[in-house]
Amino acid sequence: MSSELIQSVNKQVATWTVFYTKLHNYHWNVKGPHFFTLHEKFEELYNEAATVIDEFAERILALEGKPVGTLKECLELSFIEEATNQENEEEMVRSLAGDLAKFVDELQASMEVAEKADDEGTADMLLGVKQSMKKHLWMFKAYLGS
């Protein structure tokens, strides 16, 4: 199978792992008037992230590749930054909105790699995740009033 496709999906696994950790950080540390709403939303997202990580990693295995499995690898490959542990609730939402926009772009790029490799199954997986990220992005933008 295409090593370019495996690398592209592995970049997704790495980034989703960083995102998962970031979401936990925000879930645990959010404070302010929107605590209840954000605490719940961050939990929803990290549960979704856990599913995505597993599905993408298993897809890599099905493609006869090896998914990234260390935090060091994930941080090196990720296209988003981890949390600073200093963000207030609005900064958390702004950071996640930026991450979601990057996910949409990177998922599209990965879909193009999958299509080039004639792998409809992987392209479909990526499309489903992209659609979900676009919805979350819309919600965070609405929250921020932008």
C-alpha positions in Angstrom: 0.0 0.0 0.0 1.0 3.6 -0.4 3.6 4.7 2.1 2.5 8.3 1.5 -1.0 7.4 2.6 0.3 5.6 5.7 2.4 8.7 6.6 -0.6 11.0 6.0 -2.9 8.9 8.3 -0.1 8.6 10.9 0.1 12.4 11.0 -3.6 12.3 11.8 -3.1 9.8 14.6 -0.3 11.9 16.0 -2.3 15.1 15.9 -5.4 13.5 17.3 -3.4 12.2 20.2 -2.1 15.7 21.0 -5.7 17.0 20.6 -7.0 14.3 22.9 -4.5 15.3 25.6 -5.2 19.0 25.0 -8.9 18.4 25.4 -8.4 16.6 28.7 -6.2 19.5 29.9 -9.0 22.0 29.1 -11.7 19.7 30.5 -9.8 19.5 33.8 -8.7 23.1 34.0 -11.6 25.2 32.6 -13.0 27.8 35.0 -15.4 30.7 34.5 -19.0 31.4 33.8 -19.1 28.8 30.9 -17.6 26.0 33.0 -20.6 23.6 32.7 -21.0 24.1 29.0 -17.3 23.9 28.1 -16.5 21.1 30.6 -19.1 18.9 28.9 -18.1 19.9 25.3 -14.5 19.2 25.9 -15.4 15.7 27.3 -17.6 15.1 24.2 -14.7 16.0 22.0 -12.0 13.9 23.7 -14.4 10.9 23.6 -14.7 11.5 19.8 -11.0 11.9 19.6 -10.4 8.6 21.3 -12.6 6.9 18.7 -10.9 8.6 15.8 -7.4 7.7 17.0 -8.4 4.1 17.3 -10.1 4.0 13.9 -7.2 5.7 12.1 -4.5 3.5 13.9 -6.4 0.3 12.9 -6.7 1.6 9.3 -2.9 2.0 9.2 -2.5 -1.6 10.4 -5.0 -2.7 7.8 -2.8 -0.9 5.2 0.2 -2.9 6.6 1.7 0.1 8.3 2.6 0.9 11.9 0.8 3.6 13.8 2.7 6.1 15.9 2.7 4.9 19.5 4.7 7.3 21.6 4.0 10.8 22.8 7.3 11.9 21.5 6.4 10.8 18.0 3.0 12.4 18.2 4.4 15.8 19.3 7.0 15.6 16.4 4.3 14.8 13.8 1.4 16.9 15.1 0.2 19.9 13.1 -1.3 21.5 16.3 0.4 22.6 19.5 -0.3 21.1 22.9 -2.0 23.2 25.6 0.2 25.6 27.6 -1.8 25.1 30.8 -2.2 28.8 31.0 -5.3 29.4 28.8 -8.5 31.0 30.1 -11.8 29.7 28.9 -12.0 32.0 25.8 -8.4 31.2 24.9 -9.2 27.5 25.1 -12.1 27.9 22.7 -10.0 30.1 20.3 -7.2 27.5 20.4 -9.5 24.6 19.7 -11.3 26.6 16.9 -7.9 27.1 15.3 -7.1 23.4 15.7 -10.4 22.4 14.1 -9.7 24.6 11.1 -6.3 22.9 10.7 -8.0 19.5 11.0 -10.4 20.4 8.2 -7.5 21.4 5.9 -5.3 18.4 6.8 -8.1 15.9 6.6 -8.8 17.2 3.1 -5.1 16.8 2.2 -5.2 13.3 3.5 -8.3 12.5 1.5 -6.5 13.6 -1.6 -3.6 11.3 -0.8 -6.1 8.4 -0.3 -7.9 9.2 -3.5 -4.6 9.3 -5.4 -3.8 5.8 -3.9 -7.3 4.7 -5.1 -8.3 3.9 -1.5 -11.9 4.8 -1.2 -12.3 3.2 2.3 -9.7 5.5 3.8 -11.0 8.5 1.9 -14.5 7.8 3.3 -13.2 7.5 6.9 -11.4 10.8 6.5 -14.4 12.5 5.0 -16.6 11.4 7.9 -14.2 12.9 10.4 -13.8 16.1 8.3 -17.6 16.6 8.3 -17.7 16.2 12.1 -14.8 18.7 12.6 -16.5 21.2 10.3 -19.6 21.0 12.6 -17.6 21.5 15.8 -15.7 24.4 14.1 -19.0 26.1 13.3 -20.2 25.7 16.9 -17.0 27.1 18.3 -17.1 30.0 15.9 -20.7 30.7 17.0 -19.7 30.5 20.6 -17.0 33.1 19.9 -19.4 35.3 17.9 -17.4 35.1 14.7 
